[in-house]
């Protein structure tokens, strides 16, 4: 998929665990893991907003577009 999720990078920079982030943005650790491991098919803007608020970052710090070579 050409959208890359760099959530683990931002979490490391902010020194926050997956469990703490999941609790603070009110999603299950399993759903956070799906998003973090680039397995999600979609992300709600409300979830993205909560992540950015907690991690004090921009959506572009978390999501990246990469052209796939065909």
N, CA, C, O and CB atoms as a CASP TS submission, in Angstrom:
PFRMAT TS
TARGET T0000
AUTHOR 0000-0000-0000
METHOD Language model
MODEL 1
PARENT N/A
ATOM      1  N   UNK     1       0.847  -1.178   0.000  1.00  0.00           N
ATOM      2  CA  UNK     1       0.000   0.000   0.000  1.00  0.00           C
ATOM      3  C   UNK     1       0.889   1.237   0.000  1.00  0.00           C
ATOM      4  O   UNK     1       1.880   1.279   0.730  1.00  0.00           O
ATOM      5  CB  UNK     1      -0.962   0.000   1.221  1.00  0.00           C
ATOM      6  N   UNK     2       0.556   2.245  -0.802  1.00  0.00           N
ATOM      7  CA  UNK     2       1.415   3.426  -0.894  1.00  0.00           C
ATOM      8  C   UNK     2       1.348   4.381   0.310  1.00  0.00           C
ATOM      9  O   UNK     2       2.145   5.316   0.391  1.00  0.00           O
ATOM     10  CB  UNK     2       1.059   4.180  -2.120  1.00  0.00           C
ATOM     11  N   UNK     3       0.416   4.161   1.239  1.00  0.00           N
ATOM     12  CA  UNK     3       0.365   4.985   2.450  1.00  0.00           C
ATOM     13  C   UNK     3       1.126   4.256   3.551  1.00  0.00           C
ATOM     14  O   UNK     3       0.808   3.119   3.898  1.00  0.00           O
ATOM     15  CB  UNK     3      -1.120   5.277   2.887  1.00  0.00           C
ATOM     16  N   UNK     4       2.123   4.922   4.084  1.00  0.00           N
ATOM     17  CA  UNK     4       2.958   4.346   5.143  1.00  0.00           C
ATOM     18  C   UNK     4       2.629   5.051   6.456  1.00  0.00           C
ATOM     19  O   UNK     4       2.571   6.279   6.517  1.00  0.00           O
ATOM     20  CB  UNK     4       4.486   4.480   4.801  1.00  0.00           C
ATOM     21  N   UNK     5       2.417   4.263   7.497  1.00  0.00           N
ATOM     22  CA  UNK     5       2.101   4.811   8.814  1.00  0.00           C
ATOM     23  C   UNK     5       3.377   4.813   9.655  1.00  0.00           C
ATOM     24  O   UNK     5       3.953   3.760   9.927  1.00  0.00           O
ATOM     25  CB  UNK     5       0.965   3.987   9.515  1.00  0.00           C
ATOM     26  N   UNK     6       3.808   5.998  10.060  1.00  0.00           N
ATOM     27  CA  UNK     6       5.026   6.167  10.859  1.00  0.00           C
ATOM     28  C   UNK     6       4.697   6.440  12.325  1.00  0.00           C
ATOM     29  O   UNK     6       5.406   7.184  13.003  1.00  0.00           O
ATOM     30  CB  UNK     6       5.879   7.309  10.293  1.00  0.00           C
ATOM     31  N   UNK     7       3.626   5.837  12.797  1.00  0.00           N
ATOM     32  CA  UNK     7       3.179   6.082  14.164  1.00  0.00           C
ATOM     33  C   UNK     7       4.219   5.644  15.186  1.00  0.00           C
ATOM     34  O   UNK     7       4.429   6.325  16.190  1.00  0.00           O
ATOM     35  CB  UNK     7       1.868   5.364  14.422  1.00  0.00           C
ATOM     36  N   UNK     8       4.867   4.518  14.937  1.00  0.00           N
ATOM     37  CA  UNK     8       5.872   4.031  15.888  1.00  0.00           C
ATOM     38  C   UNK     8       7.037   4.998  16.032  1.00  0.00           C
ATOM     39  O   UNK     8       7.621   5.110  17.110  1.00  0.00           O
ATOM     40  CB  UNK     8       6.390   2.670  15.452  1.00  0.00           C
ATOM     41  N   UNK     9       7.379   5.700  14.955  1.00  0.00           N
ATOM     42  CA  UNK     9       8.462   6.688  14.997  1.00  0.00           C
ATOM     43  C   UNK     9       8.076   7.850  15.914  1.00  0.00           C
ATOM     44  O   UNK     9       8.863   8.275  16.761  1.00  0.00           O
ATOM     45  CB  UNK     9       8.786   7.210  13.569  1.00  0.00           C
ATOM     46  N   UNK    10       6.852   8.356  15.732  1.00  0.00           N
ATOM     47  CA  UNK    10       6.404   9.482  16.568  1.00  0.00           C
ATOM     48  C   UNK    10       6.245   9.057  18.023  1.00  0.00           C
ATOM     49  O   UNK    10       6.547   9.829  18.933  1.00  0.00           O
ATOM     50  CB  UNK    10       5.074  10.049  16.040  1.00  0.00           C
ATOM     51  N   UNK    11       5.773   7.833  18.246  1.00  0.00           N
ATOM     52  CA  UNK    11       5.641   7.345  19.620  1.00  0.00           C
ATOM     53  C   UNK    11       7.003   7.265  20.287  1.00  0.00           C
ATOM     54  O   UNK    11       7.138   7.613  21.460  1.00  0.00           O
ATOM     55  CB  UNK    11       4.955   5.969  19.646  1.00  0.00           C
ATOM     56  N   UNK    12       8.008   6.815  19.560  1.00  0.00           N
ATOM     57  CA  UNK    12       9.360   6.735  20.121  1.00  0.00           C
ATOM     58  C   UNK    12       9.901   8.127  20.418  1.00  0.00           C
ATOM     59  O   UNK    12      10.520   8.346  21.459  1.00  0.00           O
ATOM     60  CB  UNK    12      10.304   5.993  19.158  1.00  0.00           C
ATOM     61  N   UNK    13       9.670   9.068  19.505  1.00  0.00           N
ATOM     62  CA  UNK    13      10.145  10.440  19.730  1.00  0.00           C
ATOM     63  C   UNK    13       9.504  11.063  20.957  1.00  0.00           C
ATOM     64  O   UNK    13      10.144  11.833  21.673  1.00  0.00           O
ATOM     65  CB  UNK    13       9.861  11.306  18.508  1.00  0.00           C
ATOM     66  N   UNK    14       8.238  10.732  21.203  1.00  0.00           N
ATOM     67  CA  UNK    14       7.503  11.309  22.338  1.00  0.00           C
ATOM     68  C   UNK    14       7.592  10.434  23.588  1.00  0.00           C
ATOM     69  O   UNK    14       7.049  10.773  24.639  1.00  0.00           O
ATOM     70  CB  UNK    14       6.039  11.517  21.963  1.00  0.00           C
ATOM     71  N   UNK    15       8.289   9.300  23.454  1.00  0.00           N
ATOM     72  CA  UNK    15       8.477   8.375  24.579  1.00  0.00           C
ATOM     73  C   UNK    15       7.142   7.965  25.215  1.00  0.00           C
ATOM     74  O   UNK    15       6.946   8.088  26.424  1.00  0.00           O
ATOM     75  CB  UNK    15       9.379   9.015  25.639  1.00  0.00           C
ATOM     76  N   UNK    16       6.240   7.479  24.370  1.00  0.00           N
ATOM     77  CA  UNK    16       4.930   7.033  24.840  1.00  0.00           C
ATOM     78  C   UNK    16       4.714   5.595  24.376  1.00  0.00           C
ATOM     79  O   UNK    16       5.012   5.256  23.231  1.00  0.00           O
ATOM     80  CB  UNK    16       3.788   7.970  24.315  1.00  0.00           C
ATOM     81  N   UNK    17       4.202   4.765  25.256  1.00  0.00           N
ATOM     82  CA  UNK    17       3.970   3.364  24.922  1.00  0.00           C
ATOM     83  C   UNK    17       2.661   3.210  24.153  1.00  0.00           C
ATOM     84  O   UNK    17       1.808   4.097  24.168  1.00  0.00           O
ATOM     85  CB  UNK    17       3.949   2.501  26.196  1.00  0.00           C
ATOM     86  N   UNK    18       2.520   2.084  23.491  1.00  0.00           N
ATOM     87  CA  UNK    18       1.294   1.798  22.745  1.00  0.00           C
ATOM     88  C   UNK    18       0.100   1.737  23.693  1.00  0.00           C
ATOM     89  O   UNK    18      -0.976   2.246  23.380  1.00  0.00           O
ATOM     90  CB  UNK    18       1.427   0.471  21.965  1.00  0.00           C
ATOM     91  N   UNK    19       0.293   1.122  24.835  1.00  0.00           N
ATOM     92  CA  UNK    19      -0.791   1.026  25.805  1.00  0.00           C
ATOM     93  C   UNK    19      -1.261   2.376  26.296  1.00  0.00           C
ATOM     94  O   UNK    19      -2.461   2.628  26.405  1.00  0.00           O
ATOM     95  CB  UNK    19      -0.362   0.197  26.968  1.00  0.00           C
ATOM     96  N   UNK    20      -0.307   3.244  26.593  1.00  0.00           N
ATOM     97  CA  UNK    20      -0.661   4.593  27.065  1.00  0.00           C
ATOM     98  C   UNK    20      -1.354   5.387  25.971  1.00  0.00           C
ATOM     99  O   UNK    20      -2.350   6.061  26.231  1.00  0.00           O
ATOM    100  CB  UNK    20       0.589   5.345  27.544  1.00  0.00           C
ATOM    101  N   UNK    21      -0.835   5.315  24.743  1.00  0.00           N
ATOM    102  CA  UNK    21      -1.454   6.046  23.638  1.00  0.00           C
ATOM    103  C   UNK    21      -2.870   5.537  23.387  1.00  0.00           C
ATOM    104  O   UNK    21      -3.793   6.334  23.220  1.00  0.00           O
ATOM    105  CB  UNK    21      -0.604   5.915  22.358  1.00  0.00           C
ATOM    106  N   UNK    22      -3.048   4.226  23.360  1.00  0.00           N
ATOM    107  CA  UNK    22      -4.380   3.651  23.136  1.00  0.00           C
ATOM    108  C   UNK    22      -5.368   4.150  24.188  1.00  0.00           C
ATOM    109  O   UNK    22      -6.499   4.518  23.870  1.00  0.00           O
ATOM    110  CB  UNK    22      -4.315   2.108  23.158  1.00  0.00           C
ATOM    111  N   UNK    23      -4.928   4.157  25.434  1.00  0.00           N
ATOM    112  CA  UNK    23      -5.799   4.627  26.520  1.00  0.00           C
ATOM    113  C   UNK    23      -6.135   6.104  26.354  1.00  0.00           C
ATOM    114  O   UNK    23      -7.286   6.503  26.528  1.00  0.00           O
ATOM    115  CB  UNK    23      -5.132   4.392  27.884  1.00  0.00           C
ATOM    116  N   UNK    24      -5.143   6.909  26.021  1.00  0.00           N
ATOM    117  CA  UNK    24      -5.352   8.359  25.929  1.00  0.00           C
ATOM    118  C   UNK    24      -6.196   8.764  24.726  1.00  0.00           C
ATOM    119  O   UNK    24      -6.856   9.802  24.761  1.00  0.00           O
ATOM    120  CB  UNK    24      -4.019   9.065  25.863  1.00  0.00           C
ATOM    121  N   UNK    25      -6.186   7.957  23.657  1.00  0.00           N
ATOM    122  CA  UNK    25      -7.019   8.298  22.489  1.00  0.00           C
ATOM    123  C   UNK    25      -8.291   7.456  22.444  1.00  0.00           C
ATOM    124  O   UNK    25      -9.086   7.557  21.509  1.00  0.00           O
ATOM    125  CB  UNK    25      -6.221   8.103  21.187  1.00  0.00           C
ATOM    126  N   UNK    26      -8.470   6.627  23.465  1.00  0.00           N
ATOM    127  CA  UNK    26      -9.699   5.852  23.655  1.00  0.00           C
ATOM    128  C   UNK    26      -9.978   4.877  22.509  1.00  0.00           C
ATOM    129  O   UNK    26     -11.088   4.829  21.980  1.00  0.00           O
ATOM    130  CB  UNK    26     -10.871   6.789  23.810  1.00  0.00           C
ATOM    131  N   UNK    27      -8.953   4.099  22.130  1.00  0.00           N
ATOM    132  CA  UNK    27      -9.159   2.967  21.231  1.00  0.00           C
ATOM    133  C   UNK    27      -8.508   1.739  21.867  1.00  0.00           C
ATOM    134  O   UNK    27      -7.694   1.859  22.782  1.00  0.00           O
ATOM    135  CB  UNK    27      -8.565   3.253  19.801  1.00  0.00           C
ATOM    136  N   UNK    28      -8.870   0.582  21.381  1.00  0.00           N
ATOM    137  CA  UNK    28      -8.304  -0.638  21.957  1.00  0.00           C
ATOM    138  C   UNK    28      -6.843  -0.778  21.538  1.00  0.00           C
ATOM    139  O   UNK    28      -6.458  -0.316  20.464  1.00  0.00           O
ATOM    140  CB  UNK    28      -9.116  -1.885  21.518  1.00  0.00           C
ATOM    141  N   UNK    29      -6.031  -1.410  22.378  1.00  0.00           N
ATOM    142  CA  UNK    29      -4.639  -1.667  21.991  1.00  0.00           C
ATOM    143  C   UNK    29      -4.553  -2.471  20.686  1.00  0.00           C
ATOM    144  O   UNK    29      -3.634  -2.268  19.892  1.00  0.00           O
ATOM    145  CB  UNK    29      -3.908  -2.417  23.115  1.00  0.00           C
ATOM    146  N   UNK    30      -5.506  -3.379  20.466  1.00  0.00           N
ATOM    147  CA  UNK    30      -5.507  -4.174  19.232  1.00  0.00           C
ATOM    148  C   UNK    30      -5.706  -3.281  18.000  1.00  0.00           C
ATOM    149  O   UNK    30      -5.029  -3.455  16.987  1.00  0.00           O
ATOM    150  CB  UNK    30      -6.614  -5.250  19.290  1.00  0.00           C
ATOM    151  N   UNK    31      -6.629  -2.333  18.093  1.00  0.00           N
ATOM    152  CA  UNK    31      -6.856  -1.421  16.959  1.00  0.00           C
ATOM    153  C   UNK    31      -5.665  -0.498  16.735  1.00  0.00           C
ATOM    154  O   UNK    31      -5.332  -0.182  15.593  1.00  0.00           O
ATOM    155  CB  UNK    31      -8.119  -0.586  17.190  1.00  0.00           C
ATOM    156  N   UNK    32      -5.026  -0.065  17.809  1.00  0.00           N
ATOM    157  CA  UNK    32      -3.826   0.757  17.662  1.00  0.00           C
ATOM    158  C   UNK    32      -2.723  -0.053  16.992  1.00  0.00           C
ATOM    159  O   UNK    32      -1.989   0.469  16.153  1.00  0.00           O
ATOM    160  CB  UNK    32      -3.351   1.288  19.035  1.00  0.00           C
ATOM    161  N   UNK    33      -2.606  -1.309  17.357  1.00  0.00           N
ATOM    162  CA  UNK    33      -1.597  -2.178  16.755  1.00  0.00           C
ATOM    163  C   UNK    33      -1.839  -2.347  15.253  1.00  0.00           C
ATOM    164  O   UNK    33      -0.892  -2.325  14.467  1.00  0.00           O
ATOM    165  CB  UNK    33      -1.594  -3.547  17.447  1.00  0.00           C
ATOM    166  N   UNK    34      -3.080  -2.515  14.860  1.00  0.00           N
ATOM    167  CA  UNK    34      -3.425  -2.625  13.437  1.00  0.00           C
ATOM    168  C   UNK    34      -2.997  -1.372  12.697  1.00  0.00           C
ATOM    169  O   UNK    34      -2.422  -1.456  11.612  1.00  0.00           O
ATOM    170  CB  UNK    34      -4.939  -2.862  13.253  1.00  0.00           C
ATOM    171  N   UNK    35      -3.269  -0.224  13.267  1.00  0.00           N
ATOM    172  CA  UNK    35      -2.881   1.043  12.641  1.00  0.00           C
ATOM    173  C   UNK    35      -1.361   1.191  12.620  1.00  0.00           C
ATOM    174  O   UNK    35      -0.781   1.548  11.594  1.00  0.00           O
ATOM    175  CB  UNK    35      -3.521   2.233  13.385  1.00  0.00           C
ATOM    176  N   UNK    36      -0.737   0.922  13.724  1.00  0.00           N
ATOM    177  CA  UNK    36       0.713   1.086  13.871  1.00  0.00           C
ATOM    178  C   UNK    36       1.498   0.181  12.929  1.00  0.00           C
ATOM    179  O   UNK    36       2.566   0.554  12.443  1.00  0.00           O
ATOM    180  CB  UNK    36       1.124   0.807  15.303  1.00  0.00           C
ATOM    181  N   UNK    37       0.965  -1.006  12.676  1.00  0.00           N
ATOM    182  CA  UNK    37       1.660  -1.981  11.836  1.00  0.00           C
ATOM    183  C   UNK    37       1.244  -1.923  10.366  1.00  0.00           C
ATOM    184  O   UNK    37       1.480  -2.857   9.601  1.00  0.00           O
ATOM    185  CB  UNK    37       1.415  -3.364  12.366  1.00  0.00           C
ATOM    186  N   UNK    38       0.622  -0.806   9.991  1.00  0.00           N
ATOM    187  CA  UNK    38       0.270  -0.555   8.586  1.00  0.00           C
ATOM    188  C   UNK    38      -0.711  -1.586   8.033  1.00  0.00           C
ATOM    189  O   UNK    38      -0.684  -1.885   6.839  1.00  0.00           O
ATOM    190  CB  UNK    38       1.526  -0.544   7.732  1.00  0.00           C
ATOM    191  N   UNK    39      -1.573  -2.129   8.885  1.00  0.00           N
ATOM    192  CA  UNK    39      -2.566  -3.120   8.459  1.00  0.00           C
ATOM    193  C   UNK    39      -3.959  -2.515   8.308  1.00  0.00           C
ATOM    194  O   UNK    39      -4.869  -3.186   7.820  1.00  0.00           O
ATOM    195  CB  UNK    39      -2.614  -4.268   9.453  1.00  0.00           C
ATOM    196  N   UNK    40      -4.139  -1.267   8.715  1.00  0.00           N
ATOM    197  CA  UNK    40      -5.454  -0.627   8.663  1.00  0.00           C
ATOM    198  C   UNK    40      -5.820  -0.262   7.228  1.00  0.00           C
ATOM    199  O   UNK    40      -4.967   0.146   6.439  1.00  0.00           O
ATOM    200  CB  UNK    40      -5.481   0.627   9.552  1.00  0.00           C
ATOM    201  N   UNK    41      -7.091  -0.415   6.909  1.00  0.00           N
ATOM    202  CA  UNK    41      -7.602  -0.022   5.595  1.00  0.00           C
ATOM    203  C   UNK    41      -8.056   1.435   5.599  1.00  0.00           C
ATOM    204  O   UNK    41      -8.157   2.062   4.544  1.00  0.00           O
ATOM    205  CB  UNK    41      -8.765  -0.936   5.177  1.00  0.00           C
ATOM    206  N   UNK    42      -8.327   1.967   6.781  1.00  0.00           N
ATOM    207  CA  UNK    42      -8.815   3.343   6.908  1.00  0.00           C
ATOM    208  C   UNK    42      -8.525   3.841   8.321  1.00  0.00           C
ATOM    209  O   UNK    42      -8.262   3.054   9.230  1.00  0.00           O
ATOM    210  CB  UNK    42     -10.345   3.432   6.592  1.00  0.00           C
ATOM    211  N   UNK    43      -8.577   5.137   8.482  1.00  0.00           N
ATOM    212  CA  UNK    43      -8.448   5.742   9.814  1.00  0.00           C
ATOM    213  C   UNK    43      -9.445   6.896   9.894  1.00  0.00           C
ATOM    214  O   UNK    43      -9.549   7.700   8.968  1.00  0.00           O
ATOM    215  CB  UNK    43      -6.967   6.242  10.088  1.00  0.00           C
ATOM    216  N   UNK    44     -10.155   6.971  10.972  1.00  0.00           N
ATOM    217  CA  UNK    44     -11.121   8.064  11.165  1.00  0.00           C
ATOM    218  C   UNK    44     -10.374   9.352  11.464  1.00  0.00           C
ATOM    219  O   UNK    44      -9.341   9.354  12.133  1.00  0.00           O
ATOM    220  CB  UNK    44     -12.119   7.735  12.315  1.00  0.00           C
ATOM    221  N   UNK    45     -10.918  10.442  10.955  1.00  0.00           N
ATOM    222  CA  UNK    45     -10.303  11.740  11.237  1.00  0.00           C
ATOM    223  C   UNK    45     -10.311  12.025  12.730  1.00  0.00           C
ATOM    224  O   UNK    45      -9.386  12.658  13.239  1.00  0.00           O
ATOM    225  CB  UNK    45     -11.033  12.860  10.482  1.00  0.00           C
ATOM    226  N   UNK    46     -11.328  11.573  13.435  1.00  0.00           N
ATOM    227  CA  UNK    46     -11.369  11.813  14.885  1.00  0.00           C
ATOM    228  C   UNK    46     -10.223  11.071  15.584  1.00  0.00           C
ATOM    229  O   UNK    46      -9.644  11.580  16.544  1.00  0.00           O
ATOM    230  CB  UNK    46     -12.737  11.366  15.473  1.00  0.00           C
ATOM    231  N   UNK    47      -9.902   9.878  15.104  1.00  0.00           N
ATOM    232  CA  UNK    47      -8.781   9.129  15.674  1.00  0.00           C
ATOM    233  C   UNK    47      -7.467   9.807  15.332  1.00  0.00           C
ATOM    234  O   UNK    47      -6.596   9.944  16.190  1.00  0.00           O
ATOM    235  CB  UNK    47      -8.779   7.678  15.166  1.00  0.00           C
ATOM    236  N   UNK    48      -7.320  10.228  14.093  1.00  0.00           N
ATOM    237  CA  UNK    48      -6.107  10.925  13.671  1.00  0.00           C
ATOM    238  C   UNK    48      -5.927  12.216  14.461  1.00  0.00           C
ATOM    239  O   UNK    48      -4.817  12.551  14.875  1.00  0.00           O
ATOM    240  CB  UNK    48      -6.154  11.225  12.164  1.00  0.00           C
ATOM    241  N   UNK    49      -7.015  12.930  14.664  1.00  0.00           N
ATOM    242  CA  UNK    49      -6.961  14.165  15.456  1.00  0.00           C
ATOM    243  C   UNK    49      -6.520  13.881  16.893  1.00  0.00           C
ATOM    244  O   UNK    49      -5.706  14.615  17.453  1.00  0.00           O
ATOM    245  CB  UNK    49      -8.333  14.862  15.455  1.00  0.00           C
ATOM    246  N   UNK    50      -7.056  12.821  17.481  1.00  0.00           N
ATOM    247  CA  UNK    50      -6.681  12.467  18.860  1.00  0.00           C
ATOM    248  C   UNK    50      -5.212  12.076  18.947  1.00  0.00           C
ATOM    249  O   UNK    50      -4.516  12.466  19.885  1.00  0.00           O
ATOM    250  CB  UNK    50      -7.558  11.316  19.379  1.00  0.00           C
ATOM    251  N   UNK    51      -4.740  11.309  17.974  1.00  0.00           N
ATOM    252  CA  UNK    51      -3.326  10.914  17.943  1.00  0.00           C
ATOM    253  C   UNK    51      -2.440  12.147  17.850  1.00  0.00           C
ATOM    254  O   UNK    51      -1.464  12.275  18.590  1.00  0.00           O
ATOM    255  CB  UNK    51      -3.045   9.961  16.756  1.00  0.00           C
ATOM    256  N   UNK    52      -2.782  13.058  16.935  1.00  0.00           N
ATOM    257  CA  UNK    52      -1.982  14.276  16.761  1.00  0.00           C
ATOM    258  C   UNK    52      -2.003  15.141  18.011  1.00  0.00           C
ATOM    259  O   UNK    52      -0.997  15.761  18.357  1.00  0.00           O
ATOM    260  CB  UNK    52      -2.490  15.082  15.566  1.00  0.00           C
ATOM    261  N   UNK    53      -3.131  15.185  18.684  1.00  0.00           N
ATOM    262  CA  UNK    53      -3.243  15.973  19.912  1.00  0.00           C
ATOM    263  C   UNK    53      -2.340  15.401  21.003  1.00  0.00           C
ATOM    264  O   UNK    53      -1.598  16.140  21.650  1.00  0.00           O
ATOM    265  CB  UNK    53      -4.704  16.014  20.396  1.00  0.00           C
ATOM    266  N   UNK    54      -2.405  14.093  21.204  1.00  0.00           N
ATOM    267  CA  UNK    54      -1.608  13.452  22.260  1.00  0.00           C
ATOM    268  C   UNK    54      -0.117  13.510  21.936  1.00  0.00           C
ATOM    269  O   UNK    54       0.704  13.767  22.816  1.00  0.00           O
ATOM    270  CB  UNK    54      -2.046  11.988  22.450  1.00  0.00           C
ATOM    271  N   UNK    55       0.230  13.270  20.666  1.00  0.00           N
ATOM    272  CA  UNK    55       1.651  13.240  20.285  1.00  0.00           C
ATOM    273  C   UNK    55       2.197  14.617  19.898  1.00  0.00           C
ATOM    274  O   UNK    55       3.382  14.758  19.593  1.00  0.00           O
ATOM    275  CB  UNK    55       1.851  12.278  19.128  1.00  0.00           C
ATOM    276  N   UNK    56       1.328  15.628  19.911  1.00  0.00           N
ATOM    277  CA  UNK    56       1.715  16.997  19.550  1.00  0.00           C
ATOM    278  C   UNK    56       2.451  17.005  18.199  1.00  0.00           C
ATOM    279  O   UNK    56       3.602  17.428  18.094  1.00  0.00           O
ATOM    280  CB  UNK    56       2.614  17.620  20.659  1.00  0.00           C
ATOM    281  N   UNK    57       1.738  16.521  17.173  1.00  0.00           N
ATOM    282  CA  UNK    57       2.334  16.440  15.845  1.00  0.00           C
ATOM    283  C   UNK    57       1.287  16.742  14.779  1.00  0.00           C
ATOM    284  O   UNK    57       0.123  16.988  15.096  1.00  0.00           O
ATOM    285  CB  UNK    57       2.955  15.052  15.612  1.00  0.00           C
ATOM    286  N   UNK    58       1.694  16.722  13.549  1.00  0.00           N
ATOM    287  CA  UNK    58       0.818  16.937  12.406  1.00  0.00           C
ATOM    288  C   UNK    58       0.508  15.592  11.747  1.00  0.00           C
ATOM    289  O   UNK    58       1.287  14.649  11.886  1.00  0.00           O
ATOM    290  CB  UNK    58       1.466  17.918  11.388  1.00  0.00           C
ATOM    291  N   UNK    59      -0.625  15.487  11.027  1.00  0.00           N
ATOM    292  CA  UNK    59      -0.931  14.234  10.324  1.00  0.00           C
ATOM    293  C   UNK    59       0.205  13.784   9.406  1.00  0.00           C
ATOM    294  O   UNK    59       0.449  12.585   9.265  1.00  0.00           O
ATOM    295  CB  UNK    59      -2.204  14.394   9.512  1.00  0.00           C
ATOM    296  N   UNK    60       0.889  14.720   8.790  1.00  0.00           N
ATOM    297  CA  UNK    60       2.009  14.388   7.909  1.00  0.00           C
ATOM    298  C   UNK    60       3.206  13.791   8.633  1.00  0.00           C
ATOM    299  O   UNK    60       4.078  13.190   8.005  1.00  0.00           O
ATOM    300  CB  UNK    60       2.445  15.609   7.175  1.00  0.00           C
ATOM    301  N   UNK    61       3.253  13.954   9.956  1.00  0.00           N
ATOM    302  CA  UNK    61       4.315  13.323  10.737  1.00  0.00           C
ATOM    303  C   UNK    61       4.040  11.830  10.913  1.00  0.00           C
ATOM    304  O   UNK    61       4.951  11.051  11.194  1.00  0.00           O
ATOM    305  CB  UNK    61       4.452  14.005  12.110  1.00  0.00           C
ATOM    306  N   UNK    62       2.781  11.444  10.747  1.00  0.00           N
ATOM    307  CA  UNK    62       2.361  10.068  10.970  1.00  0.00           C
ATOM    308  C   UNK    62       2.132   9.320   9.658  1.00  0.00           C
ATOM    309  O   UNK    62       2.484   8.148   9.529  1.00  0.00           O
ATOM    310  CB  UNK    62       1.098  10.041  11.807  1.00  0.00           C
ATOM    311  N   UNK    63       1.538  10.014   8.690  1.00  0.00           N
ATOM    312  CA  UNK    63       1.189   9.385   7.416  1.00  0.00           C
ATOM    313  C   UNK    63       2.103   9.873   6.313  1.00  0.00           C
ATOM    314  O   UNK    63       2.417  11.061   6.227  1.00  0.00           O
ATOM    315  CB  UNK    63      -0.270   9.667   7.052  1.00  0.00           C
ATOM    316  N   UNK    64       2.527   8.945   5.472  1.00  0.00           N
ATOM    317  CA  UNK    64       3.442   9.270   4.375  1.00  0.00           C
ATOM    318  C   UNK    64       2.966   8.563   3.114  1.00  0.00           C
ATOM    319  O   UNK    64       2.537   7.410   3.172  1.00  0.00           O
ATOM    320  CB  UNK    64       4.909   8.862   4.719  1.00  0.00           C
ATOM    321  N   UNK    65       3.041   9.242   1.981  1.00  0.00           N
ATOM    322  CA  UNK    65       2.682   8.639   0.700  1.00  0.00           C
ATOM    323  C   UNK    65       3.955   8.252  -0.034  1.00  0.00           C
ATOM    324  O   UNK    65       4.895   9.040  -0.135  1.00  0.00           O
ATOM    325  CB  UNK    65       1.821   9.609  -0.160  1.00  0.00           C
ATOM    326  N   UNK    66       3.971   7.038  -0.538  1.00  0.00           N
ATOM    327  CA  UNK    66       5.134   6.545  -1.285  1.00  0.00           C
ATOM    328  C   UNK    66       4.629   5.907  -2.567  1.00  0.00           C
ATOM    329  O   UNK    66       3.815   4.985  -2.525  1.00  0.00           O
ATOM    330  CB  UNK    66       5.978   5.522  -0.439  1.00  0.00           C
ATOM    331  N   UNK    67       5.105   6.389  -3.702  1.00  0.00           N
ATOM    332  CA  UNK    67       4.703   5.792  -4.975  1.00  0.00           C
ATOM    333  C   UNK    67       5.227   4.371  -5.066  1.00  0.00           C
ATOM    334  O   UNK    67       6.382   4.088  -4.745  1.00  0.00           O
ATOM    335  CB  UNK    67       5.213   6.632  -6.164  1.00  0.00           C
ATOM    336  N   UNK    68       4.355   3.492  -5.510  1.00  0.00           N
ATOM    337  CA  UNK    68       4.767   2.105  -5.728  1.00  0.00           C
ATOM    338  C   UNK    68       5.276   1.977  -7.149  1.00  0.00           C
ATOM    339  O   UNK    68       4.674   2.506  -8.083  1.00  0.00           O
ATOM    340  CB  UNK    68       3.592   1.110  -5.466  1.00  0.00           C
ATOM    341  N   UNK    69       6.385   1.276  -7.311  1.00  0.00           N
ATOM    342  CA  UNK    69       6.916   1.017  -8.648  1.00  0.00           C
ATOM    343  C   UNK    69       6.165  -0.164  -9.232  1.00  0.00           C
ATOM    344  O   UNK    69       6.164  -1.254  -8.661  1.00  0.00           O
ATOM    345  CB  UNK    69       8.457   0.743  -8.613  1.00  0.00           C
ATOM    346  N   UNK    70       5.529   0.056 -10.370  1.00  0.00           N
ATOM    347  CA  UNK    70       4.774  -1.024 -11.022  1.00  0.00           C
ATOM    348  C   UNK    70       5.530  -1.580 -12.190  1.00  0.00           C
ATOM    349  O   UNK    70       5.049  -2.495 -12.858  1.00  0.00           O
ATOM    350  CB  UNK    70       3.414  -0.535 -11.482  1.00  0.00           C
TER
END
